[in-house]
Amino acid sequence: MSMKATLSSMKTKSLFLLISFMLAACQPYRFKGTEYIDPPPAPDFELTRADGGHLRLSDLQGQVVLMFFGYTSCPDVCPTTLTDAKRILKGLDRKADRVTFLFITVDPERDTPEALGEYVAAFHPAIVGLTGPPEELKAVWQAYGIYVEKESLTDSASAYTVAHTSRLTVVGADGNMRLSYSYGTPYEDILQDILHLIP
């Protein structure tokens, strides 16, 4: 092949790569999480914070809210999820103040505000632990489709464990349900999605 033909071929390939890149850049962002079709408003609730004060979900409108239901005695899923929460909040850097991570208990019998406060602070000071009266919590679990079942244990220091839904839910800054993630989703994928949701 002549030098002229080689240069022509290289130019054609370069032009093709440039066009491919431009077309890819024009494509709408595809979220890694499961998207809600026609995002509905997130069910509002008011629960008790670790400091004894109250938090209403609707008061967080304007922020992206990540919501996980778990408990402080959880042996695996909850600490793993909160470790990912720490990485996500750290990865957001200066945009972290536009995101709130809520850890809502499924074990109000043991998870007092004080216990929740100590637990979430061990992962990241910005994570908000929430509890409340059992009936109020049950209403929140039901509103978000969270399965919660106490399971008795024998020959264990803990009298029981709690089986629960382990999905992470994301509420957009507009107060609508936007995304959910199954347990084990790479935190990098969640972080990338959140960065696209931040207004």
N, CA and C atoms as a LAMMPS dump frame, in Angstrom:
ITEM: TIMESTEP
0
ITEM: NUMBER OF ATOMS
597
ITEM: BOX BOUNDS ff ff ff
-5.0000000000000000e+02 5.0000000000000000e+02
-5.0000000000000000e+02 5.0000000000000000e+02
-5.0000000000000000e+02 5.0000000000000000e+02
ITEM: ATOMS id mol type element x y z
1 1 1 N 0.861 -1.199 0
2 1 2 C 0 0 0
3 1 3 C 0.89 1.24 0
4 2 1 N 0.544 2.208 -0.803
5 2 2 C 1.344 3.425 -0.888
6 2 3 C 1.15 4.288 0.342
7 3 1 N 2.122 5.201 0.543
8 3 2 C 2.058 6.13 1.676
9 3 3 C 0.781 6.963 1.614
10 4 1 N 0.427 7.373 0.409
11 4 2 C -0.786 8.2 0.234
12 4 3 C -2.027 7.418 0.649
13 5 1 N -2.092 6.153 0.242
14 5 2 C -3.246 5.314 0.582
15 5 3 C -3.294 5.051 2.083
16 6 1 N -2.096 4.851 2.678
17 6 2 C -2.022 4.602 4.126
18 6 3 C -2.537 5.813 4.911
19 7 1 N -2.094 7.014 4.485
20 7 2 C -2.546 8.236 5.157
21 7 3 C -4.041 8.43 5.006
22 8 1 N -4.546 8.114 3.803
23 8 2 C -5.982 8.237 3.55
24 8 3 C -6.769 7.283 4.455
25 9 1 N -6.234 6.054 4.603
26 9 2 C -6.897 5.061 5.46
27 9 3 C -6.903 5.511 6.913
28 10 1 N -5.783 6.074 7.371
29 10 2 C -5.682 6.553 8.757
30 10 3 C -6.654 7.705 9.009
31 11 1 N -6.775 8.599 8.021
32 11 2 C -7.706 9.725 8.157
33 11 3 C -9.145 9.231 8.242
34 12 1 N -9.462 8.225 7.437
35 12 2 C -10.816 7.66 7.44
36 12 3 C -11.134 7.028 8.795
37 13 1 N -10.17 6.283 9.337
38 13 2 C -10.369 5.646 10.645
39 13 3 C -10.521 6.691 11.75
40 14 1 N -9.686 7.724 11.68
41 14 2 C -9.751 8.792 12.685
42 14 3 C -11.097 9.502 12.635
43 15 1 N -11.556 9.759 11.395
44 15 2 C -12.846 10.423 11.224
45 15 3 C -13.976 9.545 11.757
46 16 1 N -13.896 8.25 11.503
47 16 2 C -14.904 7.303 11.983
48 16 3 C -14.937 7.286 13.512
49 17 1 N -13.747 7.243 14.142
50 17 2 C -13.67 7.233 15.609
51 17 3 C -14.227 8.524 16.198
52 18 1 N -13.928 9.655 15.556
53 18 2 C -14.425 10.945 16.031
54 18 3 C -15.945 11.005 15.959
55 19 1 N -16.501 10.544 14.838
56 19 2 C -17.962 10.54 14.666
57 19 3 C -18.604 9.607 15.707
58 20 1 N -17.991 8.436 15.921
59 20 2 C -18.52 7.482 16.902
60 20 3 C -18.531 8.088 18.299
61 21 1 N -17.438 8.794 18.626
62 21 2 C -17.345 9.426 19.936
63 21 3 C -18.411 10.503 20.098
64 22 1 N -18.602 11.309 19.062
65 22 2 C -19.588 12.389 19.126
66 22 3 C -21.006 11.844 19.257
67 23 1 N -21.287 10.75 18.537
68 23 2 C -22.615 10.137 18.641
69 23 3 C -22.85 9.576 20.03
70 24 1 N -21.819 8.951 20.603
71 24 2 C -21.943 8.395 21.962
72 24 3 C -22.173 9.498 22.971
73 25 1 N -21.495 10.631 22.765
74 25 2 C -21.636 11.758 23.699
75 25 3 C -23.03 12.374 23.631
76 26 1 N -23.701 12.22 22.482
77 26 2 C -25.042 12.79 22.316
78 26 3 C -26.142 11.894 22.891
79 27 1 N -25.795 10.656 23.227
80 27 2 C -26.79 9.73 23.756
81 27 3 C -27.189 10.158 25.177
82 28 1 N -28.468 10.008 25.547
83 28 2 C -28.876 10.344 26.915
84 28 3 C -28.218 9.385 27.907
85 29 1 N -27.975 9.892 29.106
86 29 2 C -27.324 9.073 30.136
87 29 3 C -28.223 7.899 30.517
88 30 1 N -27.622 6.728 30.647
89 30 2 C -28.371 5.536 31.042
90 30 3 C -28.013 5.184 32.474
91 31 1 N -29.001 5.251 33.355
92 31 2 C -28.775 4.96 34.76
93 31 3 C -28.472 3.482 34.98
94 32 1 N -27.62 3.235 35.968
95 32 2 C -27.245 1.854 36.312
96 32 3 C -28.313 1.202 37.185
97 33 1 N -29.004 2.015 37.99
98 33 2 C -30.039 1.481 38.87
99 33 3 C -31.34 1.229 38.128
100 34 1 N -32.288 0.608 38.823
101 34 2 C -33.619 0.371 38.269
102 34 3 C -34.42 1.664 38.359
103 35 1 N -34.877 2.161 37.216
104 35 2 C -35.593 3.436 37.189
105 35 3 C -37.082 3.239 37.435
106 36 1 N -37.692 4.213 38.103
107 36 2 C -39.143 4.241 38.256
108 36 3 C -39.734 4.877 37.012
109 37 1 N -40.679 4.198 36.396
110 37 2 C -41.36 4.751 35.23
111 37 3 C -42.383 5.779 35.718
112 38 1 N -42.395 6.95 35.088
113 38 2 C -43.257 8.049 35.549
114 38 3 C -43.087 8.21 37.056
115 39 1 N -41.904 8.647 37.499
116 39 2 C -41.557 8.673 38.925
117 39 3 C -42.66 9.246 39.815
118 40 1 N -43.173 8.43 40.755
119 40 2 C -44.213 8.906 41.669
120 40 3 C -43.599 9.685 42.833
121 41 1 N -44.383 10.504 43.503
122 41 2 C -43.871 11.201 44.688
123 41 3 C -43.472 10.182 45.757
124 42 1 N -42.369 10.434 46.426
125 42 2 C -41.941 9.555 47.514
126 42 3 C -42.888 9.734 48.689
127 43 1 N -43.387 8.65 49.281
128 43 2 C -44.276 8.772 50.447
129 43 3 C -43.582 9.546 51.576
130 44 1 N -44.26 10.545 52.075
131 44 2 C -43.671 11.375 53.13
132 44 3 C -43.775 10.664 54.477
133 45 1 N -42.878 11.013 55.376
134 45 2 C -42.911 10.459 56.73
135 45 3 C -42.126 11.381 57.656
136 46 1 N -42.328 11.176 58.948
137 46 2 C -41.566 11.905 59.963
138 46 3 C -41.094 10.907 61.007
139 47 1 N -39.779 10.851 61.225
140 47 2 C -39.197 9.915 62.185
141 47 3 C -38.203 10.63 63.097
142 48 1 N -37.696 9.899 64.088
143 48 2 C -36.826 10.479 65.113
144 48 3 C -35.353 10.304 64.759
145 49 1 N -34.61 11.397 64.845
146 49 2 C -33.173 11.38 64.587
147 49 3 C -32.416 10.93 65.836
148 50 1 N -31.129 10.689 65.66
149 50 2 C -30.275 10.265 66.774
150 50 3 C -30.191 11.32 67.874
151 51 1 N -30.319 12.598 67.498
152 51 2 C -30.231 13.659 68.508
153 51 3 C -31.565 13.907 69.206
154 52 1 N -32.571 13.085 68.885
155 52 2 C -33.876 13.228 69.516
156 52 3 C -34.826 14.129 68.747
157 53 1 N -34.297 14.867 67.783
158 53 2 C -35.149 15.718 66.96
159 53 3 C -35.893 14.889 65.926
160 54 1 N -36.688 15.561 65.128
161 54 2 C -37.475 14.851 64.116
162 54 3 C -37.067 15.284 62.716
163 55 1 N -37.199 14.372 61.793
164 55 2 C -36.895 14.658 60.387
165 55 3 C -38.081 14.233 59.544
166 56 1 N -38.528 15.164 58.708
167 56 2 C -39.599 14.874 57.752
168 56 3 C -38.965 14.79 56.365
169 57 1 N -39.278 13.732 55.631
170 57 2 C -38.675 13.539 54.315
171 57 3 C -38.906 14.744 53.414
172 58 1 N -40.092 15.304 53.436
173 58 2 C -40.408 16.439 52.56
174 58 3 C -39.536 17.661 52.849
175 59 1 N -38.958 17.736 54.054
176 59 2 C -38.065 18.848 54.375
177 59 3 C -36.749 18.759 53.602
178 60 1 N -36.469 17.586 53.029
179 60 2 C -35.222 17.384 52.288
180 60 3 C -35.376 17.652 50.797
181 61 1 N -36.552 18.122 50.389
182 61 2 C -36.756 18.402 48.965
183 61 3 C -35.728 19.418 48.503
184 62 1 N -35.151 19.182 47.328
185 62 2 C -34.042 19.999 46.843
186 62 3 C -32.734 19.244 46.946
187 63 1 N -32.748 18.16 47.74
188 63 2 C -31.586 17.278 47.857
189 63 3 C -31.917 15.918 47.258
190 64 1 N -30.875 15.2 46.847
191 64 2 C -31.042 13.806 46.454
192 64 3 C -30.942 12.984 47.744
193 65 1 N -31.898 12.1 47.954
194 65 2 C -31.942 11.317 49.193
195 65 3 C -31.732 9.836 48.878
196 66 1 N -30.75 9.233 49.54
197 66 2 C -30.534 7.802 49.461
198 66 3 C -31.095 7.198 50.737
199 67 1 N -31.856 6.14 50.596
200 67 2 C -32.585 5.587 51.735
201 67 3 C -32.355 4.076 51.836
202 68 1 N -31.917 3.637 53.022
203 68 2 C -31.703 2.205 53.236
204 68 3 C -32.331 1.812 54.565
205 69 1 N -32.979 0.645 54.575
206 69 2 C -33.63 0.137 55.774
207 69 3 C -32.785 -1.015 56.328
208 70 1 N -32.356 -0.879 57.586
209 70 2 C -31.504 -1.908 58.183
210 70 3 C -31.521 -1.795 59.697
211 71 1 N -30.53 -2.398 60.342
212 71 2 C -30.481 -2.341 61.808
213 71 3 C -29.05 -2.498 62.296
214 72 1 N -28.785 -2.008 63.488
215 72 2 C -27.417 -1.919 63.995
216 72 3 C -26.792 -3.263 64.321
217 73 1 N -27.603 -4.291 64.567
218 73 2 C -27.068 -5.619 64.879
219 73 3 C -26.897 -6.489 63.637
220 74 1 N -27.157 -5.937 62.489
221 74 2 C -27.054 -6.668 61.221
222 74 3 C -25.609 -7.124 61.017
223 75 1 N -25.407 -8.409 60.72
224 75 2 C -24.039 -8.926 60.621
225 75 3 C -23.323 -8.67 59.302
226 76 1 N -24.05 -8.383 58.229
227 76 2 C -23.364 -8.315 56.938
228 76 3 C -23.893 -7.251 55.976
229 77 1 N -25.152 -7.36 55.576
230 77 2 C -25.697 -6.476 54.548
231 77 3 C -25.624 -4.998 54.948
232 78 1 N -26.012 -4.687 56.163
233 78 2 C -26.066 -3.279 56.594
234 78 3 C -24.683 -2.638 56.69
235 79 1 N -23.718 -3.271 57.376
236 79 2 C -22.394 -2.637 57.407
237 79 3 C -21.754 -2.514 56.024
238 80 1 N -22.015 -3.482 55.149
239 80 2 C -21.476 -3.394 53.791
240 80 3 C -22.102 -2.214 53.053
241 81 1 N -23.415 -2.04 53.196
242 81 2 C -24.111 -0.934 52.533
243 81 3 C -23.647 0.415 53.07
244 82 1 N -23.438 0.513 54.382
245 82 2 C -22.99 1.782 54.951
246 82 3 C -21.529 2.079 54.603
247 83 1 N -20.747 1.04 54.402
248 83 2 C -19.379 1.248 53.913
249 83 3 C -19.427 1.839 52.509
250 84 1 N -20.346 1.333 51.68
251 84 2 C -20.533 1.902 50.343
252 84 3 C -21.049 3.333 50.433
253 85 1 N -21.928 3.598 51.406
254 85 2 C -22.446 4.96 51.591
255 85 3 C -21.302 5.921 51.895
256 86 1 N -20.382 5.476 52.726
257 86 2 C -19.209 6.294 53.05
258 86 3 C -18.41 6.603 51.788
259 87 1 N -18.218 5.598 50.941
260 87 2 C -17.452 5.789 49.706
261 87 3 C -18.181 6.728 48.746
262 88 1 N -19.508 6.59 48.686
263 88 2 C -20.302 7.451 47.804
264 88 3 C -20.216 8.905 48.264
265 89 1 N -20.408 9.133 49.553
266 89 2 C -20.361 10.497 50.086
267 89 3 C -18.975 11.112 49.906
268 90 1 N -17.955 10.298 50.082
269 90 2 C -16.589 10.783 49.87
270 90 3 C -16.368 11.105 48.395
271 91 1 N -16.897 10.255 47.51
272 91 2 C -16.729 10.453 46.072
273 91 3 C -17.463 11.675 45.547
274 92 1 N -18.518 12.098 46.253
275 92 2 C -19.269 13.278 45.832
276 92 3 C -18.492 14.56 46.066
277 93 1 N -17.517 14.489 46.964
278 93 2 C -16.634 15.614 47.256
279 93 3 C -17.449 16.853 47.643
280 94 1 N -17.282 17.95 46.893
281 94 2 C -17.949 19.209 47.253
282 94 3 C -19.456 19.188 46.997
283 95 1 N -19.946 18.147 46.305
284 95 2 C -21.387 18.04 46.056
285 95 3 C -22.087 17.211 47.142
286 96 1 N -21.328 16.741 48.114
287 96 2 C -21.901 15.876 49.153
288 96 3 C -22.979 16.582 49.961
289 97 1 N -22.919 17.91 50.054
290 97 2 C -23.93 18.635 50.836
291 97 3 C -25.279 18.696 50.116
292 98 1 N -25.341 18.193 48.876
293 98 2 C -26.602 18.159 48.141
294 98 3 C -27.265 16.783 48.214
295 99 1 N -26.655 15.889 49.016
296 99 2 C -27.144 14.512 49.134
297 99 3 C -27.291 14.149 50.604
298 100 1 N -28.383 13.455 50.946
299 100 2 C -28.598 12.967 52.311
300 100 3 C -28.782 11.453 52.265
301 101 1 N -28.059 10.754 53.126
302 101 2 C -28.193 9.299 53.224
303 101 3 C -28.938 8.976 54.514
304 102 1 N -30.094 8.321 54.379
305 102 2 C -30.905 7.953 55.538
306 102 3 C -30.787 6.451 55.799
307 103 1 N -30.536 6.105 57.064
308 103 2 C -30.506 4.707 57.498
309 103 3 C -31.679 4.537 58.463
310 104 1 N -32.732 3.864 57.998
311 104 2 C -33.971 3.737 58.766
312 104 3 C -34.035 2.346 59.381
313 105 1 N -34.223 2.292 60.69
314 105 2 C -34.166 1.004 61.371
315 105 3 C -35.357 0.095 61.065
316 106 1 N -35.065 -1.2 61.068
317 106 2 C -36.123 -2.217 61
318 106 3 C -36.169 -2.975 62.327
319 107 1 N -35.466 -2.427 63.335
320 107 2 C -35.379 -3.067 64.653
321 107 3 C -35.509 -2.013 65.757
322 108 1 N -36.69 -1.391 65.872
323 108 2 C -36.855 -0.312 66.857
324 108 3 C -36.704 -0.778 68.3
325 109 1 N -36.868 -2.072 68.529
326 109 2 C -36.737 -2.601 69.89
327 109 3 C -35.325 -2.385 70.444
328 110 1 N -34.33 -2.547 69.586
329 110 2 C -32.946 -2.382 70.035
330 110 3 C -32.313 -1.074 69.55
331 111 1 N -32.788 -0.553 68.427
332 111 2 C -32.155 0.629 67.845
333 111 3 C -32.747 1.921 68.398
334 112 1 N -32.254 2.294 69.561
335 112 2 C -32.634 3.583 70.149
336 112 3 C -31.97 4.69 69.34
337 113 1 N -32.415 5.931 69.497
338 113 2 C -31.739 7.03 68.792
339 113 3 C -30.235 7.07 69.099
340 114 1 N -29.88 6.817 70.363
341 114 2 C -28.47 6.855 70.752
342 114 3 C -27.674 5.753 70.052
343 115 1 N -28.245 4.54 70.042
344 115 2 C -27.562 3.408 69.405
345 115 3 C -27.385 3.657 67.91
346 116 1 N -28.422 4.191 67.274
347 116 2 C -28.344 4.494 65.843
348 116 3 C -27.294 5.569 65.564
349 117 1 N -27.272 6.592 66.433
350 117 2 C -26.319 7.682 66.25
351 117 3 C -24.884 7.196 66.292
352 118 1 N -24.573 6.359 67.263
353 118 2 C -23.211 5.824 67.388
354 118 3 C -22.874 4.933 66.197
355 119 1 N -23.85 4.142 65.771
356 119 2 C -23.62 3.181 64.694
357 119 3 C -23.319 3.885 63.367
358 120 1 N -24.184 4.809 62.954
359 120 2 C -23.979 5.447 61.648
360 120 3 C -22.766 6.374 61.652
361 121 1 N -22.472 6.993 62.799
362 121 2 C -21.325 7.897 62.876
363 121 3 C -20.015 7.151 62.685
364 122 1 N -20.012 5.858 63.005
365 122 2 C -18.804 5.052 62.815
366 122 3 C -18.468 4.884 61.335
367 123 1 N -19.462 5.093 60.474
368 123 2 C -19.235 4.986 59.031
369 123 3 C -18.991 6.35 58.408
370 124 1 N -19.876 7.305 58.682
371 124 2 C -19.72 8.663 58.141
372 124 3 C -20.596 9.61 58.947
373 125 1 N -20.073 10.76 59.342
374 125 2 C -20.857 11.686 60.176
375 125 3 C -22.092 12.254 59.502
376 126 1 N -22.153 12.192 58.172
377 126 2 C -23.302 12.764 57.465
378 126 3 C -24.46 11.785 57.32
379 127 1 N -24.249 10.503 57.626
380 127 2 C -25.339 9.523 57.522
381 127 3 C -26.326 9.775 58.659
382 128 1 N -27.604 9.803 58.331
383 128 2 C -28.646 10.105 59.319
384 128 3 C -29.374 8.822 59.705
385 129 1 N -29.302 8.46 60.994
386 129 2 C -30.036 7.305 61.496
387 129 3 C -31.423 7.731 61.955
388 130 1 N -32.434 6.936 61.62
389 130 2 C -33.81 7.278 61.972
390 130 3 C -34.516 6.089 62.618
391 131 1 N -35.286 6.38 63.65
392 131 2 C -36.121 5.376 64.301
393 131 3 C -37.452 6.027 64.664
394 132 1 N -38.25 5.325 65.444
395 132 2 C -39.548 5.856 65.833
396 132 3 C -40.384 4.761 66.45
397 133 1 N -41.61 5.063 66.844
398 133 2 C -42.514 4.047 67.391
399 133 3 C -42.746 2.947 66.354
400 134 1 N -42.862 1.692 66.799
401 134 2 C -43.045 0.576 65.861
402 134 3 C -44.154 0.79 64.834
403 135 1 N -45.295 1.322 65.268
404 135 2 C -46.405 1.489 64.321
405 135 3 C -46.079 2.511 63.239
406 136 1 N -45.368 3.575 63.621
407 136 2 C -44.983 4.574 62.624
408 136 3 C -43.964 3.997 61.649
409 137 1 N -43.023 3.222 62.172
410 137 2 C -42.035 2.593 61.307
411 137 3 C -42.686 1.592 60.36
412 138 1 N -43.634 0.829 60.868
413 138 2 C -44.315 -0.155 60.02
414 138 3 C -45.014 0.526 58.851
415 139 1 N -45.563 1.692 59.108
416 139 2 C -46.236 2.436 58.037
417 139 3 C -45.236 2.867 56.963
418 140 1 N -44.034 3.25 57.391
419 140 2 C -42.993 3.652 56.447
420 140 3 C -42.506 2.435 55.662
421 141 1 N -42.27 1.31 56.377
422 141 2 C -41.843 0.076 55.686
423 141 3 C -42.85 -0.3 54.602
424 142 1 N -44.121 -0.25 54.974
425 142 2 C -45.174 -0.637 54.031
426 142 3 C -45.213 0.312 52.832
427 143 1 N -45.061 1.608 53.096
428 143 2 C -45.12 2.604 52.019
429 143 3 C -44.006 2.398 50.996
430 144 1 N -42.859 1.874 51.466
431 144 2 C -41.714 1.683 50.575
432 144 3 C -41.501 0.221 50.179
433 145 1 N -42.47 -0.63 50.506
434 145 2 C -42.394 -2.028 50.095
435 145 3 C -41.267 -2.796 50.756
436 146 1 N -40.996 -2.488 52.017
437 146 2 C -39.892 -3.129 52.747
438 146 3 C -40.403 -4.32 53.557
439 147 1 N -39.861 -5.477 53.255
440 147 2 C -40.195 -6.695 54.009
441 147 3 C -39.362 -6.722 55.285
442 148 1 N -40.022 -6.956 56.415
443 148 2 C -39.341 -7.033 57.706
444 148 3 C -39.914 -8.215 58.486
445 149 1 N -39.049 -9.108 58.931
446 149 2 C -39.494 -10.288 59.676
447 149 3 C -38.481 -10.63 60.763
448 150 1 N -38.945 -10.606 62.017
449 150 2 C -38.072 -10.98 63.133
450 150 3 C -37.953 -12.501 63.191
451 151 1 N -36.728 -12.994 63.313
452 151 2 C -36.477 -14.431 63.355
453 151 3 C -35.737 -14.794 64.637
454 152 1 N -36.325 -15.664 65.444
455 152 2 C -35.727 -16.055 66.721
456 152 3 C -34.448 -16.854 66.505
457 153 1 N -33.514 -16.684 67.444
458 153 2 C -32.257 -17.415 67.401
459 153 3 C -32.106 -18.252 68.667
460 154 1 N -31.554 -19.428 68.519
461 154 2 C -31.269 -20.269 69.675
462 154 3 C -29.754 -20.391 69.821
463 155 1 N -29.303 -20.568 71.058
464 155 2 C -27.865 -20.682 71.334
465 155 3 C -27.087 -19.491 70.774
466 156 1 N -27.625 -18.307 70.993
467 156 2 C -26.961 -17.097 70.511
468 156 3 C -27.148 -15.98 71.525
469 157 1 N -26.14 -15.108 71.619
470 157 2 C -26.233 -13.967 72.534
471 157 3 C -27.359 -13.04 72.109
472 158 1 N -27.64 -12.998 70.791
473 158 2 C -28.752 -12.197 70.281
474 158 3 C -30.016 -13.055 70.3
475 159 1 N -31.074 -12.511 70.855
476 159 2 C -32.324 -13.276 70.943
477 159 3 C -32.962 -13.479 69.575
478 160 1 N -32.676 -12.576 68.657
479 160 2 C -33.295 -12.666 67.332
480 160 3 C -32.456 -11.913 66.298
481 161 1 N -32.739 -12.213 65.055
482 161 2 C -32.198 -11.454 63.936
483 161 3 C -33.378 -10.921 63.139
484 162 1 N -33.115 -10.045 62.185
485 162 2 C -34.2 -9.453 61.407
486 162 3 C -33.921 -9.634 59.909
487 163 1 N -34.802 -10.355 59.253
488 163 2 C -34.726 -10.477 57.79
489 163 3 C -35.408 -9.246 57.202
490 164 1 N -34.771 -8.636 56.219
491 164 2 C -35.349 -7.404 55.667
492 164 3 C -34.916 -7.192 54.228
493 165 1 N -35.697 -6.405 53.504
494 165 2 C -35.364 -6.014 52.142
495 165 3 C -34.059 -5.232 52.16
496 166 1 N -33.185 -5.551 51.216
497 166 2 C -31.856 -4.918 51.242
498 166 3 C -31.606 -3.989 50.062
499 167 1 N -32.68 -3.435 49.49
500 167 2 C -32.52 -2.511 48.365
501 167 3 C -32.254 -1.087 48.849
502 168 1 N -31.513 -0.363 48.051
503 168 2 C -31.246 1.049 48.296
504 168 3 C -32.168 1.857 47.394
505 169 1 N -32.875 2.814 47.978
506 169 2 C -33.837 3.632 47.227
507 169 3 C -33.312 5.058 47.1
508 170 1 N -33.523 5.652 45.936
509 170 2 C -33.083 7.03 45.703
510 170 3 C -34.286 7.903 45.36
511 171 1 N -34.405 9.005 46.1
512 171 2 C -35.441 10.007 45.859
513 171 3 C -34.763 11.223 45.246
514 172 1 N -35.298 11.706 44.136
515 172 2 C -34.699 12.846 43.46
516 172 3 C -34.924 14.155 44.21
517 173 1 N -34.218 15.182 43.769
518 173 2 C -34.34 16.5 44.4
519 173 3 C -35.753 17.064 44.279
520 174 1 N -36.524 16.542 43.329
521 174 2 C -37.912 16.989 43.153
522 174 3 C -38.886 16.257 44.068
523 175 1 N -38.361 15.33 44.899
524 175 2 C -39.215 14.594 45.831
525 175 3 C -39.855 13.358 45.235
526 176 1 N -39.462 12.993 44.027
527 176 2 C -40.025 11.805 43.376
528 176 3 C -39.086 10.611 43.465
529 177 1 N -39.67 9.42 43.483
530 177 2 C -38.893 8.186 43.473
531 177 3 C -38.167 8.075 42.135
532 178 1 N -36.859 7.854 42.17
533 178 2 C -36.111 7.825 40.92
534 178 3 C -35.458 6.481 40.62
535 179 1 N -34.744 5.922 41.593
536 179 2 C -33.96 4.718 41.324
537 179 3 C -33.974 3.785 42.522
538 180 1 N -33.673 2.507 42.259
539 180 2 C -33.415 1.571 43.349
540 180 3 C -32.313 0.618 42.903
541 181 1 N -31.6 0.094 43.888
542 181 2 C -30.454 -0.773 43.613
543 181 3 C -30.534 -2.029 44.467
544 182 1 N -30.206 -3.15 43.873
545 182 2 C -30.138 -4.388 44.636
546 182 3 C -28.836 -4.411 45.426
547 183 1 N -28.828 -5.187 46.494
548 183 2 C -27.62 -5.336 47.304
549 183 3 C -26.502 -5.903 46.441
550 184 1 N -25.322 -5.315 46.572
551 184 2 C -24.181 -5.792 45.8
552 184 3 C -23.882 -4.955 44.573
553 185 1 N -24.742 -3.958 44.277
554 185 2 C -24.443 -3.054 43.165
555 185 3 C -23.16 -2.295 43.472
556 186 1 N -22.199 -2.253 42.561
557 186 2 C -20.952 -1.518 42.825
558 186 3 C -21.23 -0.07 43.21
559 187 1 N -20.573 0.392 44.251
560 187 2 C -20.837 1.755 44.711
561 187 3 C -20.467 2.777 43.644
562 188 1 N -19.503 2.447 42.773
563 188 2 C -19.124 3.362 41.697
564 188 3 C -20.299 3.631 40.757
565 189 1 N -21.115 2.61 40.503
566 189 2 C -22.289 2.786 39.637
567 189 3 C -23.299 3.723 40.296
568 190 1 N -23.511 3.52 41.602
569 190 2 C -24.455 4.371 42.334
570 190 3 C -23.954 5.812 42.354
571 191 1 N -22.663 5.983 42.616
572 191 2 C -22.075 7.314 42.652
573 191 3 C -22.262 8.031 41.332
574 192 1 N -22.016 7.337 40.234
575 192 2 C -22.172 7.956 38.912
576 192 3 C -23.609 8.388 38.662
577 193 1 N -24.56 7.536 39.057
578 193 2 C -25.985 7.886 38.908
579 193 3 C -26.342 9.115 39.737
580 194 1 N -25.866 9.141 40.975
581 194 2 C -26.195 10.267 41.87
582 194 3 C -25.649 11.565 41.31
583 195 1 N -24.446 11.521 40.773
584 195 2 C -23.854 12.74 40.19
585 195 3 C -24.721 13.271 39.048
586 196 1 N -25.408 12.379 38.326
587 196 2 C -26.296 12.811 37.25
588 196 3 C -27.645 13.322 37.765
589 197 1 N -27.991 12.944 38.992
590 197 2 C -29.271 13.379 39.562
591 197 3 C -29.163 14.71 40.314
592 198 1 N -27.969 15.031 40.776
593 198 2 C -27.784 16.271 41.541
594 198 3 C -28.104 17.474 40.654
595 199 1 N -29.007 18.332 41.107
596 199 2 C -29.367 19.501 40.268
597 199 3 C -28.243 20.53 40.183
